[in-house]
Amino acid sequence: MHYLHEQQYYVDLYDLQTIEECLDYYWAIKDGFAKDRKKFKKFSDDEFKKEAHKCTSYAVNIIKIERYRRKAETIKKWMDKDKRTQELYDNAVSRLGYIRDG
C-alpha cells in the first residue's frame, strides 16, 4: 500500500482546497449581496455589481493570504503524517514476512 506521495501531490491538493474555499466564499458573499439588492437602491446595476465584486474580491484575497501563510506548514504536517503511516505499514509488512519465514 502506498501512503506517502511526492511533494507535488500535496501542493496540488492544498491549492485545490484553496480554490474550492475561495469559490465557496465568493459565491456565498455574492449570493448574500444579491438577496439584499433592495437595500442598495441608490446603486445602478453596474455600480452594484462593481461594489459587490470589490467586497467578494477583498474577502477572497484575505483567504488566499491566510492559506498561503499556512501552506508550507500544512503540507509538512500532511507529509509527516503520511510518512509515519507508510513506515508503520512497511514495518508491519516486513515483520509479517519475517514471521512467515522464521
C-alpha positions in Angstrom: 0.0 0.0 0.0 1.2 3.5 -0.9 0.5 6.3 1.6 3.3 8.8 1.1 3.3 10.7 -2.2 5.6 13.1 -3.9 5.5 16.7 -2.6 3.8 18.0 -5.7 0.7 15.8 -4.8 0.3 17.7 -1.5 0.9 21.1 -3.1 -1.7 20.4 -5.7 -4.2 19.1 -3.1 -3.6 22.2 -1.0 -4.0 24.5 -4.0 -7.2 22.7 -5.0 -8.6 23.1 -1.5 -7.7 26.8 -1.6 -9.6 27.3 -4.8 -12.6 25.5 -3.5 -12.7 27.5 -0.3 -12.3 30.8 -2.2 -15.1 29.9 -4.6 -17.4 28.9 -1.7 -16.8 32.2 0.0 -17.1 34.1 -3.3 -20.5 32.7 -4.2 -21.8 32.9 -0.6 -20.9 36.6 -0.4 -22.2 37.3 -3.9 -25.4 35.5 -3.3 -25.8 37.4 0.0 -25.5 40.7 -1.8 -27.9 39.6 -4.5 -30.5 38.7 -1.8 -30.2 42.1 -0.2 -30.2 44.0 -3.5 -33.2 46.0 -2.3 -31.1 47.6 0.4 -28.8 49.1 -2.2 -31.3 51.0 -4.3 -29.0 54.0 -4.7 -26.7 52.0 -6.9 -27.3 51.3 -10.5 -27.0 47.7 -11.6 -23.4 48.3 -12.9 -22.4 50.1 -9.7 -23.9 47.4 -7.6 -22.0 44.6 -9.5 -18.8 46.6 -9.2 -19.1 47.2 -5.4 -20.2 43.6 -4.8 -17.2 42.4 -6.8 -14.9 44.6 -4.7 -16.3 43.1 -1.5 -16.0 39.5 -2.7 -12.5 40.0 -4.1 -11.4 41.6 -0.8 -12.7 38.6 1.2 -11.2 36.0 -1.2 -7.8 37.8 -1.1 -7.8 37.6 2.7 -8.5 33.8 2.4 -5.7 33.4 -0.1 -3.2 35.3 2.0 -4.1 33.2 5.1 -3.9 29.9 3.2 -0.5 31.0 1.7 0.8 31.7 5.2 -0.2 28.2 6.3 0.7 26.3 3.1 4.2 25.1 3.9 3.3 24.1 7.5 0.2 22.3 6.4 1.9 20.4 3.6 4.7 19.4 6.0 2.1 18.1 8.5 0.4 16.1 5.8 3.6 14.6 4.6 4.9 13.8 8.1 1.6 12.0 8.9 1.7 10.0 5.6 5.3 9.2 6.2 4.6 7.8 9.7 1.7 5.8 8.2 3.8 4.5 5.4 6.6 3.5 7.9 4.0 1.6 10.0 2.7 -0.2 7.0 6.1 -1.0 5.7 7.3 -2.3 9.1 4.2 -4.4 9.6 4.5 -6.0 6.2 8.3 -6.7 6.7 7.6 -8.1 10.1 4.8 -10.3 8.7 7.3 -11.6 6.1 9.8 -12.3 8.9 7.3 -14.2 10.9 6.3 -16.4 7.9 9.9 -17.1 7.0 11.1 -17.6 10.6 
